[in-house]
Amino acid sequence: MRTSLLCLLLVLTGCGSVVQPECQMMPSAQGGYVLRLTRVGAAGTGCDTATPQETSDIWIFDTLADSEVRAHSALAMAFTGNEPDPLPPGLVGAGRFTQREADADGNCKIQSITTMTDGTLSYALTNFESLGGAPYQNAEFKADVTLTQGACNAAYTVQALSPAVACDSDEDCDPFKQPSGSGIFSVFDQGCKKDPWTAPVATALGKTGVCFFNKEYPSLK
């Protein structure tokens, strides 16, 4: 009798089907995402400094109602406290997940986010894809970004990890470090990186490196 009742309960509650989690970015309070931007192709004439081969930034995201997403470059376009209220619309990018829940492959996607700009630097993001399954919670994403600075522009590929954690050694990136772990999900294959591209974020956070992936997307253990 118990077995029969349990089977009936499973049928009524739909436990036999897999319900994908809702697509939501890690909130800004989590510390934002470290972005590694890698240029596609050569820089334009005289644009090696404005559009370097590789660089980094910190972006913060918030997910609103109806799968709306807002994004802001917290490092390259940092708020000074003197911005007008309301903020100039270009400082914050806007987009929307293509569907509310992760797709059958466990991915969440955004076709594009409106261009973020402070009048000098701008980012235009397309082809966003994140790992939306329960173990990942969209803490990693990849995308294409067009970076424009002054008269220079270049296409970049992006890989990103949340939370943004500065480091001096791999121990600082350990999710199980005592007495306080890094906050990075243990499913990711990552460690302390000190390559030149990390300098903008590492310097801003007061360390010699940043915690980041050891492999290309999705860099799982």
C-alpha positions in Angstrom: 0.0 0.0 0.0 2.8 2.4 0.9 4.5 1.7 -2.4 1.3 2.3 -4.4 0.7 5.6 -2.6 4.3 6.7 -3.3 4.0 5.9 -7.0 0.7 7.9 -7.2 2.4 10.9 -5.5 5.3 10.8 -8.0 2.8 10.8 -10.9 0.8 13.7 -9.5 3.8 15.9 -8.7 5.5 15.2 -11.9 8.7 14.1 -10.3 9.5 12.0 -13.3 10.3 15.1 -15.4 13.3 17.4 -15.1 12.5 21.0 -14.4 15.3 23.3 -15.5 16.2 26.2 -13.1 15.2 29.7 -13.9 17.8 31.8 -15.7 19.2 34.4 -13.3 22.6 36.1 -13.2 24.6 36.1 -10.0 23.4 39.3 -8.2 25.6 42.4 -7.9 25.9 41.8 -4.2 27.8 38.6 -5.0 30.8 40.7 -6.1 30.3 40.8 -9.8 32.0 38.8 -12.6 35.7 38.9 -13.7 35.8 39.1 -17.5 38.8 37.9 -19.5 38.6 39.6 -22.9 40.7 38.1 -25.7 41.0 40.1 -29.0 40.0 38.4 -32.2 42.6 39.2 -34.9 45.1 42.1 -35.0 44.5 45.6 -33.6 43.9 48.5 -36.0 46.8 50.8 -36.8 47.8 52.7 -33.7 45.2 50.9 -31.5 47.4 48.4 -29.6 47.0 50.3 -26.4 43.3 51.1 -26.8 42.4 47.6 -27.8 45.0 45.3 -26.2 45.4 41.6 -27.1 44.0 40.6 -23.7 42.5 42.6 -20.8 40.1 42.2 -17.9 37.2 44.0 -16.3 34.5 43.5 -13.6 30.9 43.6 -14.6 27.9 43.5 -12.3 24.5 42.1 -13.3 21.0 42.1 -11.9 18.1 40.1 -13.1 14.7 41.8 -13.0 11.1 40.7 -13.8 10.3 39.0 -17.1 13.9 37.7 -17.5 15.2 41.3 -18.0 18.9 41.7 -17.3 20.9 44.8 -16.5 24.7 45.0 -16.8 27.4 47.6 -15.8 31.1 47.7 -16.1 32.0 48.3 -12.5 35.8 48.8 -13.1 36.3 50.4 -16.5 33.2 52.6 -16.1 33.2 52.9 -12.3 30.6 55.2 -10.7 32.3 58.3 -9.2 29.4 59.3 -7.0 28.9 62.4 -9.1 26.6 60.9 -11.7 23.2 62.6 -12.3 20.0 61.0 -11.1 18.7 59.1 -13.0 21.9 57.7 -14.5 22.7 58.3 -18.1 21.1 55.3 -19.9 24.3 54.3 -21.7 26.1 53.4 -18.5 23.9 50.4 -17.9 23.3 47.8 -20.6 19.9 46.1 -20.9 19.0 42.6 -22.3 16.7 39.7 -21.8 17.2 35.9 -21.5 15.7 34.2 -24.6 13.6 32.0 -22.3 12.8 32.0 -18.6 14.3 28.6 -17.8 17.6 27.0 -18.9 17.2 25.1 -22.2 17.4 21.3 -22.6 21.2 21.5 -22.5 21.1 23.5 -19.3 22.2 26.7 -20.9 20.8 30.3 -20.6 21.2 32.7 -23.5 20.9 36.4 -24.3 21.1 37.5 -27.9 22.5 40.9 -27.1 22.8 43.6 -24.4 22.5 47.2 -25.3 25.8 49.1 -25.6 27.4 50.3 -22.4 29.3 53.5 -22.8 30.7 56.3 -20.7 31.3 58.5 -23.8 34.9 57.3 -24.3 34.8 53.5 -23.8 32.0 51.3 -25.0 31.1 47.6 -24.8 28.6 45.9 -27.1 27.8 42.3 -26.1 26.3 39.6 -28.2 26.0 35.7 -28.2 25.8 35.4 -24.4 25.7 31.9 -23.1 25.9 30.7 -19.5 25.7 27.4 -17.6 22.3 27.5 -16.0 22.1 24.2 -14.3 21.8 23.9 -10.5 25.5 23.3 -9.9 26.6 26.4 -11.9 23.8 29.0 -11.3 25.1 31.1 -14.3 28.3 31.8 -12.4 30.2 31.3 -15.7 29.4 32.8 -19.1 30.9 33.3 -22.5 30.1 36.0 -25.1 31.3 38.1 -27.9 32.1 41.8 -27.2 33.0 44.7 -29.4 35.2 47.1 -27.5 35.4 50.7 -28.8 37.7 53.3 -27.3 38.0 56.6 -29.1 38.7 55.9 -32.8 39.7 52.3 -32.1 37.5 49.2 -32.0 38.0 45.5 -31.9 36.1 42.2 -31.5 36.8 40.1 -28.4 35.7 36.8 -27.0 34.8 36.8 -23.3 34.9 34.2 -20.6 33.6 35.3 -17.2 33.5 34.0 -13.6 31.6 35.1 -10.5 32.4 36.0 -7.8 35.3 38.3 -8.6 38.0 37.2 -6.2 41.6 38.6 -6.0 44.4 36.3 -5.0 48.1 35.9 -4.3 48.1 32.1 -4.5 45.8 29.2 -5.4 44.9 28.9 -1.8 43.0 32.2 -2.0 40.8 30.6 -4.7 40.0 27.4 -2.8 36.2 27.1 -2.2 37.0 25.1 0.9 39.7 27.3 2.4 39.4 27.7 6.2 38.1 29.8 7.9 36.5 31.3 4.9 36.4 29.9 1.3 36.6 31.9 -1.9 32.9 31.6 -2.7 33.6 30.1 -6.1 31.6 27.0 -6.9 33.7 23.9 -6.5 32.6 22.4 -9.9 34.9 24.9 -11.7 38.5 24.1 -12.6 40.2 27.4 -11.6 43.1 28.9 -9.8 45.1 32.1 -9.2 46.1 33.8 -12.4 48.9 36.4 -12.6 49.2 36.8 -16.4 49.3 40.4 -17.8 45.6 40.4 -18.7 44.7 40.2 -15.0 46.4 43.5 -14.1 43.4 45.8 -14.3 41.3 43.7 -11.9 44.1 42.5 -9.7 45.4 46.1 -9.2 41.9 47.4 -8.5 41.4 44.6 -5.9 44.8 45.1 -4.3 46.3 41.7 -5.0 48.8 40.2 -7.5 46.3 38.1 -9.4 42.7 37.0 -9.8 40.9 33.7 -9.5 40.0 32.4 -12.9 39.5 29.3 -15.1 42.3 27.0 -16.0 40.7 26.0 -19.3 38.4 27.4 -22.0 34.7 27.4 -21.4 33.2 25.6 -19.5 36.4 24.6 -17.5 34.7 22.1 -15.3 36.4 19.5 -13.1 
